[in-house]
Amino acid sequence: MHPPQWIAAWVLLLHGCATGWPLQGTSARTSVRDCSVDPPYLPPTATNTTARLAALRGTMRAHSVHAYIVPSTDAHMSEYIAERDSRLGWLTGFTGSAGTVVVTQDKAALWTDSRYWTQAERQLDCNWELQRTPWIESIGLWILEAVPAEGNISLDPFLFSIDTWNSYSQALRGSGRTLLPIETNLVDQVWGDQRPPPASGEIYSLPAAFTGSSWQEKVAGIRQQMKQHVRRPTAVLLSGLEETAWLFNLRGDDIPYNPVFYSYTLLTNSSISLFVDKRRLAAAARQSLQASCPGPLCVELWEYGQARAQLQYYAQGNVTIWLGTEYTTYGLYSIIPQEKLLEDSYSPVMLAKAVKNAKEQELLRAAHVRDAVAVIQYLLWLEKMVPQGQVDEFSGAQYIDALRQAQEHSHGPSFQSISASGLNAALAHYSPSNQSSRKLSVGEMYLSDTGGQYLDGTTDITRTVHWGVPTPLQKEAYTRVLMGNIDLSRLIFPPNTAGRVVESFARRALWDVGLNYGHGTGHGIGNFLSVHEWPVGFQSNNVPLTAGMFTSIEPGYYRDGEFGIRIEDVALVVEAQTEHQTGEKPFLTFEVVSLVPYDRNLIDLSLLSPEQIRYLNAYYETIRARVGPELLRQQLEEAYGWLQRSTEPFPLGSAATTVAAATTTLGMLPLASLLSVLLTRLQA
């Protein structure tokens, strides 16, 4: 089917309304604050926080608080949060997804990582110091300098993880300063009636066709793990919103882009307690949860606000409570006596959710086929419209969201679309607005990082394109990013290998010429859940890769003030077909399920090895076989023709001719040899 005619007209209207800031030719300097001049220069994107800080400081004095710490998360350690929980954003004007604020009576500072430094300089006023590090050690040192001995440093214990609380406690230990939890949130007091209301949307059951197994089967599986554990826990506490949503096959809309709802679950050997806003449960959802009442598969419903009291009551008995420390707040954790705790980084539900069964895998594959249709339509549209000067970043983001919405089973985007042209693409997580949007140009690179929520899966894909003549550096950098994507995607590795061991394969081609990128290489992804699903990925705190896990593979390169490149695909960990098999478990590899071709205009074939070109051609054959029929089914003949042109096989004769000579260097070692070196060094 064709997308509705109103989409194109609507986007052109948006384009006409956009202001186009920062404009081409505008200095990057004028888009950020300058606190060194008098009066200070603030860009139009900065927020005046003087009154808010004054009100918070008054409340702090009333509670005898000398420094107050505000995080960027909610009571469930969610990465994405509802506007109601955006306390740091309201207080500072900074909208990045990661940060920590400390306010004293005469100072205020924000800590965030390198992804958001430029964004912070655009959004903060001069009341705020920007600390260019996310580390708690830095925050602790700043507090020791800013707060005199005998001072009270306070925070809301239901907004901080166990590890974070312990880190602050360690940083302040022996300093004469007191870390004082206050359950009354001081920012909420100041925010008052202006704070957005609680969520009110319906909580509904996911149709059986879109679930990997029934919730009763999932509960039985977790109870079996409890029974087999050496410590025989009597209960599992679930605090992460994805955990409860996945366990009961329920979805909601409490948090933008994430189909989850505020909840806790206490699962014991003989009972199930779900803490939720009961009034919002759809009739079918309530019936599903309580069809087996009374009995061990009866879900007892409690109000969301009763979780703390009920946990405290349960912990008085002869019990052992199993929890994941990554998603449990210190406020809940401190309720349970230490001797009654069984702690792991991640709960058994979080780990079970990470490994998709055969049905869940097929659902996610199907979602990525339809998602590819939307992205291909978008790239075709851009090719036609950008040379006419008809598209800016914001209208482009709106258009790709509308194209996805037209696809079957769509439930909107999976995150705020990143649509970045030229220098804005150098900001890894830049998102345009109707007030800040560059016009797309054939003379600049354009980065589109977008994703969709569908009943059968969540998607996330990044493509970088150039419609004109790229510079030699742009073309080389893009090709080397692509080489890293290919090298990691086609890697064969031993079972139980941690992602961090193989992550450097995505960086190797960049490292060969002294280039790199400052963000992670990939993250897990859910079945109509979070676009960033822990604990899968390539970071040090991710679990070993296992068949059935989905992860993104997304190397990049960013040249500040000029351009940015990222190529992101979602891949499924599968068993590899190897000539030999050693050990009980087979080796593993990746099956890429994102199905959109790369920009041929940016690929320097002379840099690619024959193996890389063969991989690329095989991938393009897969795209044609899977996406082509869906384009024809939807009667998208023009997009089908674009796909055929964009997936023409690359000639092997264009591959680098110096591969054989270069294999004596570590930078061009065969993949298997380099992996052997990495594994040996890790084990040493």
C-alpha positions as CSV (number, residue, x, y, z in Angstrom):
1,M,0.0,0.0,0.0
2,H,1.1,3.6,-0.6
3,P,1.5,5.9,2.4
4,P,-1.5,8.3,2.8
5,Q,-1.3,11.3,0.5
6,W,-1.6,13.6,3.6
7,I,1.9,12.7,4.7
8,A,3.8,14.5,2.0
9,A,1.5,17.6,2.2
10,W,1.8,17.7,6.0
11,V,5.6,17.5,5.9
12,L,5.8,20.3,3.4
13,L,3.7,22.4,5.7
14,L,6.0,21.6,8.6
15,H,8.9,22.6,6.5
16,G,7.4,26.0,5.8
17,C,6.9,26.5,9.5
18,A,10.4,25.6,10.6
19,T,12.7,28.4,11.5
20,G,15.9,26.7,10.2
21,W,18.1,27.4,13.2
22,P,21.1,27.1,13.2
23,L,21.2,28.2,9.6
24,Q,23.9,27.1,7.1
25,G,26.7,29.5,7.5
26,T,25.9,30.3,11.1
27,S,28.9,29.9,13.3
28,A,28.7,27.0,15.7
29,R,30.0,29.3,18.4
30,T,26.8,31.4,18.4
31,S,24.7,28.3,19.1
32,V,26.2,27.8,22.5
33,R,26.4,29.9,25.6
34,D,29.3,32.3,26.5
35,C,29.5,33.0,30.2
36,S,32.8,34.8,29.9
37,V,31.3,38.0,28.5
38,D,29.2,40.7,30.2
39,P,26.3,40.3,29.9
40,P,26.6,36.6,29.2
41,Y,25.5,35.4,25.8
42,L,22.8,32.8,25.8
43,P,21.4,31.1,22.7
44,P,17.6,30.9,22.2
45,T,17.8,27.2,23.2
46,A,18.9,28.0,26.8
47,T,16.5,28.0,29.7
48,N,16.4,30.7,32.5
49,T,16.7,28.7,35.7
50,T,17.2,31.5,38.2
51,A,13.8,31.3,39.8
52,R,13.8,27.5,39.9
53,L,17.1,27.4,41.6
54,A,16.1,30.0,44.2
55,A,13.0,28.0,45.1
56,L,14.9,24.8,45.4
57,R,17.5,26.4,47.6
58,G,14.8,27.7,49.9
59,T,13.4,24.2,50.3
60,M,16.9,22.9,50.9
61,R,17.4,25.4,53.8
62,A,14.0,24.3,55.3
63,H,15.4,20.7,55.4
64,S,18.9,21.6,56.5
65,V,20.3,20.3,53.3
66,H,23.6,21.8,52.1
67,A,23.8,20.0,48.8
68,Y,21.1,18.2,46.9
69,I,21.8,15.5,44.2
70,V,19.3,15.1,41.3
71,P,19.7,12.2,38.8
72,S,18.2,11.9,35.3
73,T,16.3,8.6,35.9
74,D,13.1,7.5,37.6
75,A,12.2,5.1,40.4
76,H,12.7,2.1,38.1
77,M,16.1,3.1,36.7
78,S,14.6,3.7,33.3
79,E,16.8,5.1,30.5
80,Y,13.8,6.9,29.0
81,I,11.5,8.6,31.4
82,A,8.1,10.3,31.5
83,E,8.0,14.1,31.5
84,R,6.7,13.9,35.1
85,D,9.9,12.3,36.1
86,S,12.2,14.7,34.2
87,R,13.3,16.5,37.3
88,L,16.8,17.2,36.1
89,G,15.4,18.5,32.8
90,W,12.9,20.8,34.4
91,L,15.5,22.2,36.8
92,T,18.2,22.8,34.3
93,G,16.7,23.0,30.8
94,F,19.1,20.2,29.7
95,T,17.2,17.4,27.9
96,G,20.0,14.8,27.4
97,S,19.2,11.3,28.6
98,A,22.2,11.0,31.0
99,G,23.3,13.4,33.6
100,T,23.6,14.3,37.3
101,V,23.0,17.6,39.0
102,V,24.3,18.9,42.4
103,V,22.9,22.1,43.8
104,T,24.3,24.0,46.8
105,Q,23.3,27.3,48.3
106,D,25.7,29.2,45.9
107,K,26.7,26.8,43.2
108,A,25.0,24.4,40.7
109,A,26.7,21.9,38.4
110,L,25.7,19.3,35.8
111,W,27.8,16.2,35.0
112,T,27.3,14.4,31.7
113,D,29.3,12.4,29.2
114,S,30.8,13.5,25.9
115,R,27.7,12.7,23.8
116,Y,25.9,15.7,25.4
117,W,28.6,18.4,26.0
118,T,27.6,20.5,23.1
119,Q,23.9,20.0,23.8
120,A,24.5,21.1,27.4
121,E,26.3,24.3,26.2
122,R,23.2,25.1,24.1
123,Q,20.6,24.5,26.8
124,L,22.2,25.6,30.1
125,D,22.2,29.2,31.3
126,C,25.1,30.6,33.2
127,N,23.8,29.5,36.6
128,W,25.3,26.1,35.8
129,E,28.8,24.7,35.7
130,L,29.2,22.0,33.1
131,Q,31.4,19.2,34.3
132,R,32.7,17.2,31.4
133,T,32.7,13.8,33.0
134,P,30.0,11.4,34.2
135,W,32.1,9.8,37.0
136,I,30.8,9.8,40.6
137,E,34.4,10.3,41.8
138,S,34.4,13.7,40.2
139,I,31.0,14.6,41.7
140,G,32.3,13.6,45.2
141,L,35.4,15.7,44.9
142,W,33.3,18.7,43.8
143,I,30.9,18.2,46.8
144,L,33.9,18.0,49.2
145,E,35.1,21.4,47.9
146,A,31.6,23.0,47.8
147,V,30.2,21.8,51.1
148,P,31.8,22.5,54.5
149,A,32.5,19.8,57.0
150,E,29.4,18.8,59.0
151,G,27.2,19.5,56.0
152,N,24.3,17.3,54.8
153,I,24.3,16.0,51.3
154,S,20.8,14.7,50.5
155,L,19.1,12.8,47.7
156,D,15.9,10.8,47.1
157,P,16.8,7.2,47.8
158,F,14.1,5.9,45.4
159,L,15.9,7.5,42.4
160,F,19.3,6.0,42.9
161,S,20.6,2.5,42.2
162,I,22.3,0.5,44.9
163,D,25.7,0.9,43.3
164,T,25.3,4.6,42.9
165,W,24.3,5.1,46.6
166,N,27.3,3.0,47.6
167,S,29.6,5.0,45.4
168,Y,28.5,8.3,46.9
169,S,28.7,6.8,50.4
170,Q,32.3,5.7,49.7
171,A,33.2,9.1,48.2
172,L,32.1,11.0,51.3
173,R,33.2,8.5,53.9
174,G,35.4,10.0,56.6
175,S,34.9,13.5,55.3
176,G,32.7,14.7,58.2
177,R,29.8,15.2,55.8
178,T,26.6,13.2,56.0
179,L,24.9,11.4,53.1
180,L,21.2,11.9,54.2
181,P,18.4,10.2,52.3
182,I,15.2,12.2,52.1
183,E,12.1,10.4,50.8
184,T,10.3,13.7,50.1
185,N,11.6,14.8,46.7
186,L,12.7,18.4,47.0
187,V,12.4,19.1,43.2
188,D,8.9,17.8,43.2
189,Q,8.0,20.2,46.1
190,V,9.3,23.1,44.1
191,W,7.8,21.9,40.8
192,G,4.4,21.8,42.5
193,D,1.2,22.1,40.5
194,Q,3.2,22.6,37.3
195,R,4.5,19.0,37.4
196,P,2.8,16.9,34.7
197,P,0.1,14.6,36.0
198,P,0.5,10.8,36.3
199,A,-0.1,8.5,33.3
200,S,-3.7,7.6,32.6
201,G,-3.5,5.4,29.5
202,E,-4.8,1.9,29.4
203,I,-2.7,-1.1,30.3
204,Y,-3.5,-3.9,27.9
205,S,-2.6,-7.6,27.1
206,L,-0.4,-8.2,24.1
207,P,-2.3,-10.5,21.6
208,A,-1.1,-14.1,21.8
209,A,0.1,-13.9,18.1
210,F,2.8,-11.4,19.2
211,T,4.1,-13.2,22.3
212,G,6.8,-15.9,22.5
213,S,5.0,-17.8,25.3
214,S,2.1,-17.3,27.8
215,W,2.7,-15.4,31.0
216,Q,1.9,-18.6,32.9
217,E,4.8,-20.4,31.1
218,K,7.2,-17.5,31.9
219,V,6.2,-17.6,35.6
220,A,6.8,-21.4,35.7
221,G,10.2,-20.9,34.1
222,I,11.3,-18.3,36.7
223,R,10.0,-20.4,39.6
224,Q,12.0,-23.4,38.2
225,Q,15.1,-21.2,38.4
226,M,14.3,-20.3,42.0
227,K,13.9,-24.0,42.8
228,Q,17.2,-24.9,41.2
229,H,19.2,-22.0,42.8
230,V,21.6,-23.1,45.5
231,R,20.1,-20.6,47.9
232,R,16.5,-21.5,47.1
233,P,15.1,-17.9,47.1
234,T,11.5,-17.6,48.2
235,A,10.7,-14.6,46.0
236,V,11.9,-12.5,43.1
237,L,11.5,-8.7,43.2
238,L,11.0,-7.0,39.8
239,S,11.6,-3.2,39.7
240,G,12.5,-2.7,36.0
241,L,9.4,-1.7,34.0
242,E,10.3,-4.0,31.1
243,E,10.5,-7.0,33.5
244,T,6.9,-6.8,34.5
245,A,5.6,-5.9,31.0
246,W,7.5,-8.9,29.5
247,L,6.6,-11.4,32.3
248,F,2.8,-10.8,32.0
249,N,2.6,-10.0,28.3
250,L,1.2,-6.5,29.2
251,R,1.9,-3.2,27.6
252,G,1.1,0.5,28.3
253,D,2.2,4.0,27.3
254,D,3.4,5.6,30.5
255,I,6.8,6.5,29.0
256,P,7.3,8.0,25.5
257,Y,8.5,5.6,22.9
258,N,8.4,2.7,25.4
259,P,5.3,0.5,25.7
260,V,5.6,0.0,29.5
261,F,3.7,1.1,32.6
262,Y,4.6,1.9,36.2
263,S,4.7,-1.3,38.2
264,Y,6.5,-3.6,40.6
265,T,6.1,-7.4,40.9
266,L,6.8,-9.7,43.8
267,L,6.8,-13.3,42.6
268,T,7.0,-16.1,45.2
269,N,6.8,-19.9,44.9
270,S,3.1,-19.8,45.6
271,S,1.8,-16.3,44.9
272,I,2.1,-13.4,42.5
273,S,1.7,-9.7,43.6
274,L,1.5,-7.0,40.9
275,F,1.7,-3.4,42.0
276,V,0.0,-1.2,39.4
277,D,-2.7,1.4,38.9
278,K,-5.5,-1.1,38.9
279,R,-8.1,1.2,37.4
280,R,-6.1,1.4,34.2
281,L,-6.0,-2.4,33.5
282,A,-8.1,-3.3,30.5
283,A,-10.9,-5.8,31.2
284,A,-9.2,-8.5,29.1
285,A,-5.9,-7.9,30.9
286,R,-7.5,-8.3,34.3
287,Q,-9.3,-11.4,33.2
288,S,-6.0,-12.9,32.0
289,L,-4.2,-12.2,35.2
290,Q,-7.0,-13.5,37.5
291,A,-8.4,-16.4,35.5
292,S,-6.7,-19.0,37.8
293,C,-7.7,-17.4,41.1
294,P,-7.3,-18.6,43.8
295,G,-4.1,-20.5,43.2
296,P,-0.4,-20.2,42.5
297,L,-1.1,-18.7,39.1
298,C,-3.5,-16.0,40.4
299,V,-2.1,-12.5,40.1
300,E,-3.1,-10.5,43.2
301,L,-3.5,-6.8,42.3
302,W,-2.2,-4.1,44.6
303,E,-2.0,-0.3,44.1
304,Y,1.3,0.9,42.8
305,G,2.0,2.9,45.9
306,Q,1.6,-0.1,48.2
307,A,4.8,-1.8,46.9
308,R,7.1,-0.5,49.6
309,A,4.8,-1.4,52.5
310,Q,4.1,-4.9,51.2
311,L,7.8,-5.6,50.5
312,Q,8.6,-4.5,54.1
313,Y,5.9,-6.8,55.4
314,Y,7.0,-9.8,53.4
315,A,10.7,-9.2,54.4
316,Q,9.7,-9.8,58.1
317,G,9.2,-13.5,57.4
318,N,11.7,-16.4,56.9
319,V,12.4,-15.4,53.3
320,T,15.1,-14.8,50.7
321,I,14.4,-12.2,48.1
322,W,16.2,-12.4,44.8
323,L,16.7,-9.1,43.0
324,G,18.8,-7.5,40.2
325,T,20.8,-4.6,41.6
326,E,21.0,-2.7,38.3
327,Y,17.3,-1.9,38.4
328,T,16.5,-1.8,42.1
329,T,16.7,1.5,43.9
330,Y,18.5,1.9,47.2
331,G,15.2,3.0,48.7
332,L,13.6,-0.5,48.1
333,Y,16.9,-2.4,48.7
334,S,17.4,-0.8,52.2
335,I,14.0,-2.2,53.3
336,I,15.2,-5.8,53.1
337,P,17.6,-7.1,55.8
338,Q,21.0,-8.0,54.3
339,E,20.7,-11.6,55.4
340,K,17.5,-12.0,53.4
341,L,18.9,-10.7,50.1
342,L,20.1,-12.7,47.1
343,E,21.8,-10.2,44.8
344,D,22.7,-10.5,41.1
345,S,23.4,-7.7,38.7
346,Y,20.3,-8.7,36.7
347,S,17.2,-10.5,37.8
348,P,16.3,-13.9,36.3
349,V,13.5,-12.2,34.4
350,M,15.9,-9.7,32.8
351,L,18.2,-12.5,31.6
352,A,15.3,-14.7,30.4
353,K,13.9,-11.7,28.4
354,A,17.2,-11.1,26.7
355,V,17.3,-14.6,24.9
356,K,14.5,-14.7,22.4
357,N,12.9,-18.0,21.6
358,A,12.2,-19.1,18.0
359,K,8.8,-17.4,17.8
360,E,10.2,-14.1,19.2
361,Q,13.0,-14.3,16.7
362,E,10.6,-14.6,13.8
363,L,8.5,-11.8,15.1
364,L,11.5,-9.5,15.2
365,R,12.6,-10.5,11.7
366,A,9.1,-9.7,10.3
367,A,9.1,-6.3,12.0
368,H,12.4,-5.4,10.4
369,V,11.2,-6.3,6.9
370,R,8.3,-3.8,7.2
371,D,10.6,-1.3,8.9
372,A,13.0,-1.6,5.9
373,V,10.1,-0.7,3.6
374,A,9.5,2.6,5.5
375,V,13.3,3.5,5.6
376,I,13.7,2.7,1.9
377,Q,10.7,4.9,1.1
378,Y,12.3,7.7,3.1
379,L,15.7,7.4,1.4
380,L,14.0,7.5,-2.0
381,W,12.0,10.6,-1.0
382,L,15.1,12.4,0.3
383,E,16.9,11.7,-3.0
384,K,14.1,13.5,-4.9
385,M,13.3,16.3,-2.4
386,V,16.7,17.4,-1.0
387,P,18.0,18.7,-4.3
388,Q,14.9,20.9,-4.5
389,G,15.6,22.4,-1.1
390,Q,12.4,21.1,0.3
391,V,13.5,19.2,3.4
392,D,15.0,20.2,6.8
393,E,16.0,18.0,9.7
394,F,12.7,18.4,11.5
395,S,10.4,17.8,8.6
396,G,12.6,14.8,7.6
397,A,12.2,13.3,11.1
398,Q,8.4,13.8,10.9
399,Y,8.2,12.2,7.5
400,I,10.1,9.0,8.5
401,D,7.9,8.7,11.6
402,A,4.8,9.0,9.4
403,L,6.0,6.4,7.0
404,R,6.5,3.9,9.8
405,Q,3.1,4.8,11.2
406,A,1.6,3.7,7.9
407,Q,3.1,0.2,8.3
408,E,1.1,-2.7,9.7
409,H,1.2,-3.3,13.5
410,S,2.9,0.1,14.0
411,H,2.8,1.8,17.4
412,G,4.9,4.8,16.7
413,P,8.7,5.5,16.9
414,S,10.9,3.7,19.4
415,F,12.8,6.9,20.3
416,Q,13.0,10.5,19.2
417,S,14.3,10.4,15.6
418,I,17.8,11.6,15.1
419,S,17.9,13.6,11.9
420,A,21.1,15.5,11.6
421,S,22.7,17.3,8.7
422,G,26.3,18.6,8.5
423,L,27.8,19.7,11.7
424,N,24.8,18.6,13.7
425,A,25.5,15.0,12.8
426,A,28.8,15.3,14.8
427,L,26.5,15.3,17.9
428,A,25.9,11.6,18.3
429,H,22.4,12.0,19.9
430,Y,21.2,15.3,18.3
431,S,17.5,15.6,17.6
432,P,15.9,18.5,15.8
433,S,12.9,20.5,16.8
434,N,10.7,22.9,14.9
435,Q,12.7,25.8,16.4
436,S,16.2,24.3,15.6
437,S,16.5,22.6,12.3
438,R,19.0,22.8,9.5
439,K,18.0,22.5,5.9
440,L,19.3,19.3,4.2
441,S,21.7,20.0,1.4
442,V,23.3,18.0,-1.4
443,G,26.6,19.5,-0.2
444,E,26.5,17.9,3.3
445,M,26.3,14.5,4.9
446,Y,23.1,13.5,6.5
447,L,22.7,11.0,9.4
448,S,19.3,9.4,10.1
449,D,19.1,7.2,13.2
450,T,15.5,6.1,13.7
451,G,13.4,3.2,14.9
452,G,9.9,1.9,15.2
453,Q,7.7,0.1,17.7
454,Y,5.6,-2.7,16.2
455,L,3.5,-5.3,17.9
456,D,5.9,-7.9,16.7
457,G,9.2,-6.1,17.5
458,T,11.2,-3.0,18.1
459,T,13.6,-1.6,15.5
460,D,16.6,0.8,15.4
461,I,18.6,1.6,12.3
462,T,21.1,4.3,11.2
463,R,22.0,5.2,7.7
464,T,24.4,8.1,6.7
465,V,24.1,9.5,3.1
466,H,25.5,12.2,0.9
467,W,23.7,13.3,-2.3
468,G,26.6,15.3,-3.7
469,V,30.4,14.9,-3.9
470,P,31.8,13.9,-0.5
471,T,35.3,14.9,0.4
472,P,38.1,12.3,0.4
473,L,38.0,12.2,4.2
474,Q,34.2,11.8,4.4
475,K,34.4,8.9,1.9
476,E,37.3,7.2,3.6
477,A,35.8,7.6,7.1
478,Y,32.4,6.3,5.9
479,T,34.1,3.3,4.3
480,R,36.1,2.5,7.4
481,V,32.9,2.7,9.5
482,L,31.3,0.3,7.1
483,M,34.3,-2.0,7.3
484,G,34.0,-2.1,11.0
485,N,30.3,-2.9,10.8
486,I,31.0,-5.7,8.3
487,D,33.9,-7.2,10.3
488,L,31.9,-7.5,13.5
489,S,28.8,-8.7,11.7
490,R,30.6,-11.6,10.0
491,L,32.7,-12.5,12.9
492,I,32.7,-16.1,14.2
493,F,33.5,-16.5,17.9
494,P,33.4,-19.0,20.7
495,P,30.3,-19.5,22.9
496,N,30.1,-17.5,26.1
497,T,32.2,-14.7,24.6
498,A,31.6,-11.4,26.2
499,G,30.7,-8.6,23.8
500,R,33.6,-6.4,25.1
501,V,36.1,-9.0,23.8
502,V,35.0,-8.7,20.2
503,E,33.9,-5.0,20.2
504,S,37.2,-3.8,18.8
505,F,36.5,-5.5,15.5
506,A,34.1,-2.6,14.8
507,R,36.9,-0.1,15.5
508,R,39.8,-1.8,13.8
509,A,39.5,-0.2,10.4
510,L,39.2,3.2,12.0
511,W,42.1,2.5,14.4
512,D,44.3,1.6,11.4
513,V,44.4,5.3,10.4
514,G,44.1,6.9,13.9
515,L,40.3,7.4,14.0
516,N,37.8,6.3,16.6
517,Y,34.4,7.0,18.1
518,G,33.3,7.8,21.6
519,H,30.1,5.8,22.2
520,G,29.3,2.1,22.7
521,T,29.2,-0.3,19.7
522,G,25.8,-1.8,20.4
523,H,22.9,-2.6,22.7
524,G,20.2,-5.1,23.0
525,I,16.7,-4.6,21.6
526,G,13.3,-5.8,22.7
527,N,10.1,-7.4,21.3
528,F,7.8,-4.4,21.4
529,L,9.7,-3.1,24.4
530,S,12.8,-1.0,24.9
531,V,15.0,0.0,22.0
532,H,17.9,-0.2,24.4
533,E,17.5,-3.6,26.2
534,W,19.9,-4.6,28.8
535,P,22.0,-6.6,29.6
536,V,22.9,-7.4,25.9
537,G,25.7,-5.5,24.1
538,F,29.4,-4.9,23.9
539,Q,30.1,-3.0,27.1
540,S,32.0,-4.3,30.1
541,N,28.8,-4.8,32.2
542,N,27.0,-6.7,29.6
543,V,26.5,-10.5,29.8
544,P,28.2,-13.0,27.5
545,L,26.7,-13.3,24.0
546,T,24.2,-16.2,23.6
547,A,22.3,-17.6,20.7
548,G,18.9,-15.9,20.6
549,M,20.1,-12.4,21.7
550,F,19.6,-9.4,19.5
551,T,22.1,-6.5,19.5
552,S,22.7,-3.5,17.5
553,I,26.1,-3.1,15.7
554,E,26.8,0.6,15.3
555,P,30.3,2.0,14.7
556,G,30.7,5.6,13.8
557,Y,33.0,8.6,13.3
558,Y,32.3,12.2,14.3
559,R,34.3,15.3,13.2
560,D,33.3,18.1,15.6
561,G,31.8,21.1,13.8
562,E,31.8,19.3,10.4
563,F,30.0,16.0,10.0
564,G,29.1,12.7,11.6
565,I,28.8,9.1,10.4
566,R,27.1,6.1,12.0
567,I,26.0,2.8,10.4
568,E,23.7,0.8,12.6
569,D,22.2,-2.6,12.1
570,V,20.3,-4.9,14.4
571,A,21.7,-8.5,14.4
572,L,20.7,-11.8,16.0
573,V,23.3,-14.0,17.6
574,V,23.1,-17.4,15.9
575,E,25.0,-20.7,15.8
576,A,27.8,-20.5,13.2
577,Q,28.2,-23.2,10.5
578,T,31.9,-24.1,10.9
579,E,34.0,-26.7,9.3
580,H,35.0,-28.2,12.6
581,Q,33.4,-28.3,16.0
582,T,35.4,-28.3,19.3
583,G,33.6,-28.6,22.6
584,E,30.0,-29.2,23.4
585,K,28.6,-25.9,22.2
586,P,29.0,-24.6,18.6
587,F,30.7,-21.3,17.8
588,L,28.5,-18.2,17.3
589,T,28.1,-15.5,14.7
590,F,25.6,-12.7,13.8
591,E,22.6,-12.7,11.4
592,V,21.9,-9.1,10.4
593,V,18.1,-8.5,10.4
594,S,18.1,-4.8,9.4
595,L,17.6,-4.8,5.7
596,V,18.4,-1.4,4.2
597,P,21.3,-0.9,1.7
598,Y,24.2,1.5,2.5
599,D,25.0,4.6,0.5
600,R,27.0,3.6,-2.6
601,N,28.1,7.2,-3.1
602,L,30.2,7.0,0.1
603,I,31.9,3.7,-0.4
604,D,35.5,3.5,-1.5
605,L,35.7,0.0,-2.9
606,S,39.5,0.1,-3.0
607,L,39.6,0.0,0.8
608,L,37.4,-3.2,1.0
609,S,38.9,-6.7,1.0
610,P,37.4,-9.4,-1.3
611,E,35.9,-11.0,1.8
612,Q,34.2,-7.8,2.8
613,I,32.8,-7.3,-0.7
614,R,31.5,-10.9,-0.8
615,Y,29.8,-10.3,2.5
616,L,28.2,-7.1,1.2
617,N,26.9,-8.7,-1.9
618,A,25.5,-11.6,0.1
619,Y,23.8,-9.1,2.4
620,Y,22.3,-7.3,-0.6
621,E,21.0,-10.6,-2.0
622,T,19.2,-11.1,1.4
623,I,17.7,-7.6,1.3
624,R,16.4,-8.2,-2.2
625,A,14.9,-11.6,-1.3
626,R,13.2,-10.4,1.9
627,V,12.3,-6.8,1.3
628,G,11.6,-6.9,-2.5
629,P,8.5,-9.0,-2.2
630,E,7.1,-6.8,0.6
631,L,7.6,-3.7,-1.5
632,L,5.7,-5.3,-4.4
633,R,3.0,-6.5,-2.0
634,Q,2.5,-2.9,-0.9
635,Q,2.5,-1.8,-4.5
636,L,5.6,0.4,-4.0
637,E,7.1,-0.1,-7.5
638,E,9.2,3.0,-7.5
639,A,10.8,2.0,-4.1
640,Y,11.3,-1.5,-5.5
641,G,13.2,-0.1,-8.4
642,W,15.3,2.0,-6.0
643,L,16.1,-1.1,-4.0
644,Q,17.2,-3.0,-7.1
645,R,19.5,-0.2,-8.1
646,S,20.9,0.2,-4.6
647,T,21.7,-3.5,-4.1
648,E,23.5,-4.1,-7.4
649,P,26.4,-6.4,-6.6
650,F,29.8,-4.8,-6.2
651,P,32.6,-6.0,-8.5
652,L,35.3,-8.0,-6.8
653,G,37.9,-6.5,-9.0
654,S,37.5,-3.2,-7.2
655,A,38.7,-4.6,-3.9
656,A,42.0,-3.6,-2.4
657,T,44.9,-5.1,-4.2
658,T,47.3,-4.9,-1.3
659,V,45.4,-7.2,1.1
660,A,48.0,-10.0,0.9
661,A,50.9,-7.7,1.6
662,A,49.1,-6.0,4.5
663,T,48.3,-9.2,6.4
664,T,51.6,-9.1,8.1
665,T,50.3,-6.1,10.2
666,L,48.0,-6.5,13.2
667,G,45.6,-4.0,11.5
668,M,44.9,-6.4,8.7
669,L,45.1,-9.8,10.4
670,P,42.4,-12.3,9.4
671,L,39.4,-12.0,11.8
672,A,40.0,-15.5,13.3
673,S,43.7,-14.6,14.1
674,L,42.8,-11.3,15.6
675,L,40.1,-12.8,17.8
676,S,42.6,-15.4,19.0
677,V,45.0,-12.6,20.0
678,L,42.3,-10.7,21.9
679,L,41.1,-13.8,23.7
680,T,44.6,-14.8,24.7
681,R,45.3,-11.3,26.1
682,L,42.1,-11.2,28.0
683,Q,42.8,-14.6,29.6
684,A,46.4,-13.6,30.5
